[in-house]
Amino acid sequence: MENMQISTIIADDHKLFAQGLSNILGQSDEIEIKAIVHNGKALVKELKNEATDLALIDLNMPELDGIGAIKQIQALSLKTKLIILSTYADEKLVEEAKNLKVDAYLLKDAEPEELLYTIKEVMEKRYEFNINHILKQTEPLENFSDDFLKKYKLSRREIEIIQLLKKGLTNQEIADKIFLSVLTIQTHRKNIIQKLEVNNSAGLIAFAHEHNI
């Protein structure tokens, strides 16, 4: 995909989300948004009419849902890469997506950079479809009271990074594990240190042990 834009179709019946996603991806020089459609039938029609590199697909759409659209697309033997973007991910759905050879599955609350990173990995055939990683993003944050989370204003992603730092992983290892860039991990670390009001990474790790994060 060097020196070429990734032609992309967004399929989502929530028009505000679809347009917002288009605006975010449109800021990248590597991505060209060819169309936004709001149901599975329109998606299949668009892909039949013109070769497209990538489709970002919501599961819950009218007329023809995401899984139904994916089955029709697969039957056409198109070369389009398929990434599911959904608000939920139960084990049955994720396993079905993997069995259908969907290229990736992301939750809609993923960070924009995580989506961009995933798109690049998929297009370069490096993405690993990891069911456990996907399902983990929907698990409740156990062992953390609402008061604790409100006090420190920690996000799920920040909790995950703290836990990985506590295990001794480097920035690069964390970036590889959760599909973000090293720069983003470094930014998260700085933000976490500020939120926890500790002085440095050593203080962050000590805090994690003290509060059993």
TASULUR-V504588 format. One line per field, one symbol per residue. phi: phi as a letter, one per 30 degrees, with the letter a starting at -180 (. if undefined). psi: psi as a letter, one per 40 degrees, with the letter a starting at -180 (. if undefined). burial: + if it has 24 or more other ideal C-beta (glycine too) atoms within 12 Angstrom, else -. A space follows every 50 residues. Layout:
phi=???
psi=???
burial=???
This chain:
phi=.dibdddbccbadddddddddddddddddcbcddabbbaddddeddddda dbdbbcbddcbdibddddddddddddhdcddbbdbbdbadeddddddddd iddabbddcddeddddddeddddcicdcdcdddddddcddddibdedddd dchcdedddddedddddjddedddeddcibdddddddeedddedddhcda ddddddddddchd
psi=eheiihhhhhhhehdddddddddddeeheehhhdihieiddddddddddh hhdihhhidgiidhiddddddddddefiehihhhhieigiddddddddde fidihiieeiiddddddddddddefehhghddddddeeiigiehiddddd defhidddddddddddeeiidddddddefiiddddddddddddddefida ddddddddddef.
burial=-----++++++++---++--++-++----++-++++++++-+++-++--- -++++++++++--+++++++-+++---+-+++++++--+---++-+++-+ -+++++++-++++++++++++++---+-+-+-++-+++------------ -+-+-+++++++++++----+--++-+++++--++--++--++-++---- +--++-++----+
